[in-house]
Amino acid sequence: MPNDSPVLQPVTIGDLHLPNRVVMAPLTRSRSSEAGVPPDFAIDYYAQRADCGLIISEATNISAQARGYAMTPGIFTPEQVEAWQRITRAVHRRDGRMFLQLWHTGRISHPSLHGGALPVAPSALKPKGQAFTNDGMQDHVTPRALETDEILAIVEDYRHAAQCAKDAGFDGVEVHSANNYLLEQFVRDSTNQRTDRYGGSIENRLRFPLEVVKAVTEVWGGGGRVGIRISPATTEPGSTPLDSTVMATYGAYVDALSKVGLLYIHDIEGVTQQTRDVPDDVDFPALRRRFSGAYIANNQYTLELAEQMLAEDKADLFSFGRSYLANPDLVGRLRSGAPLADAPKSYWYGGGSVGYSDWPGMNGQITIER
Ligand SMILES: Cc1cc2nc3c(=O)[nH]c(=O)nc-3n(C[C@H](O)[C@H](O)[C@H](O)COP(=O)(O)O)c2cc1C
């Protein structure tokens, strides 16, 4: 029976006409080469999912320094650009749209991924937890605090990566400013204890992320094809709040992003994958109202919850992460009420095409033209 859910109807955001309000959330799958080149079977994986409103790629390193996980892709060498071109072409042949997520992990990294050099961060503060390296999981280390002039160089790395994404045929880019990677490390007062113009006041802590956004929008001819991902309520990589004034910080951030005319903010409502509970003072609808562009809601969404949020005018689009791992035709399944397949965790990170690009659709394998 066809489902006439409003979530599955066409919508226009900026100049992008989308067939539905379902977004494929960025999903790191750790299947790229040591040189950060995505495999050919990633062509099948992404193109199989092209009937959603918008695909957002897995987080993609803007430079060698940005890398914090083994086997993640990059977008800064000609070889990487060519591989991504093959992917975007296949997505476009199936009438899909795809943005690339621009990533710098900062302190969520490990020396073994950098020839022994320390990961970089706003301040020399060791994160909890472990890094995914070529030698398995290893404890995080205390990073090196960036010198002021190095920060300008990283802005230029973002500019270069944004240009590479354009050359690779993406329809736009999403700046990853969530989940306590480098940009969020600057935003939060617990991880940014700098005393130069990039630390201290909210204005100073937002300076670097906003310089990045400015560089990226310059490459893309304005904010119309640039989105940003934020996670105001995250506690990662631990379980305690990262910021003493979340709403003041993120209110100022969203106001500044709104002025730049970004296409969307992509908000992780709660702690990614773990909970939708948020502290009392965190108010996502209030952030949405302050922003001029579209609002993509994420975290533990079902079709029913998306319908409810849309009816209450609390979001425009809805991104689905884990549901996309094993359901290439998620939109079709939501439309027909078909059951969703579940990907075992052993397939999430690392490996080949098995458990990645071989999940069938409801009507059999979705074959992709190369
Ligand atoms: C395997 C896996 C990889 C992920 N990789 C990324 C990533 O590269 N970038 C990102 O911003 N979030 C990443 N996330 C978080 C998801 O985008 C999403 O926020 C999370 O899964 C919650 O949405 P869901 O409840 O629909 O799964 C990842 C999540 C999973 C399960």
PDBQT file of the ligand as one rigid body, heavy atoms in Angstrom, charges set to zero:
ROOT
HETATM    1  C1  LIG A 401      28.665   3.091  11.760  1.00  0.00    +0.000 C 
HETATM    2  C2  LIG A 401      28.457   4.549  12.066  1.00  0.00    +0.000 A 
HETATM    3  C3  LIG A 401      29.306   5.487  11.527  1.00  0.00    +0.000 A 
HETATM    4  C4  LIG A 401      29.096   6.860  11.763  1.00  0.00    +0.000 A 
HETATM    5  N1  LIG A 401      29.907   7.788  11.138  1.00  0.00    +0.000 NA
HETATM    6  C5  LIG A 401      29.628   9.101  11.234  1.00  0.00    +0.000 A 
HETATM    7  C6  LIG A 401      30.354  10.057  10.458  1.00  0.00    +0.000 A 
HETATM    8  O1  LIG A 401      31.224   9.721   9.649  1.00  0.00    +0.000 OA
HETATM    9  N2  LIG A 401      30.036  11.369  10.624  1.00  0.00    +0.000 N 
HETATM   10  C7  LIG A 401      29.061  11.797  11.499  1.00  0.00    +0.000 A 
HETATM   11  O2  LIG A 401      28.817  12.997  11.622  1.00  0.00    +0.000 OA
HETATM   12  N3  LIG A 401      28.339  10.881  12.216  1.00  0.00    +0.000 NA
HETATM   13  C8  LIG A 401      28.585   9.573  12.083  1.00  0.00    +0.000 A 
HETATM   14  N4  LIG A 401      27.809   8.653  12.752  1.00  0.00    +0.000 N 
HETATM   15  C9  LIG A 401      26.612   9.125  13.494  1.00  0.00    +0.000 C 
HETATM   16  C10 LIG A 401      25.373   9.038  12.588  1.00  0.00    +0.000 C 
HETATM   17  O3  LIG A 401      25.473   9.943  11.501  1.00  0.00    +0.000 OA
HETATM   18  C11 LIG A 401      24.093   9.355  13.370  1.00  0.00    +0.000 C 
HETATM   19  O4  LIG A 401      24.253  10.619  13.981  1.00  0.00    +0.000 OA
HETATM   20  C12 LIG A 401      23.796   8.321  14.437  1.00  0.00    +0.000 C 
HETATM   21  O5  LIG A 401      23.907   6.998  13.929  1.00  0.00    +0.000 OA
HETATM   22  C13 LIG A 401      22.402   8.536  15.038  1.00  0.00    +0.000 C 
HETATM   23  O6  LIG A 401      21.410   8.387  14.030  1.00  0.00    +0.000 OA
HETATM   24  P1  LIG A 401      20.550   7.019  13.931  1.00  0.00    +0.000 P 
HETATM   25  O7  LIG A 401      19.870   6.867  15.278  1.00  0.00    +0.000 OA
HETATM   26  O8  LIG A 401      19.588   7.253  12.811  1.00  0.00    +0.000 OA
HETATM   27  O9  LIG A 401      21.501   5.890  13.676  1.00  0.00    +0.000 OA
HETATM   28  C14 LIG A 401      28.024   7.287  12.574  1.00  0.00    +0.000 A 
HETATM   29  C15 LIG A 401      27.177   6.318  13.148  1.00  0.00    +0.000 A 
HETATM   30  C16 LIG A 401      27.378   4.972  12.887  1.00  0.00    +0.000 A 
HETATM   31  C17 LIG A 401      26.422   3.957  13.458  1.00  0.00    +0.000 C 
ENDROOT
TORSDOF 0
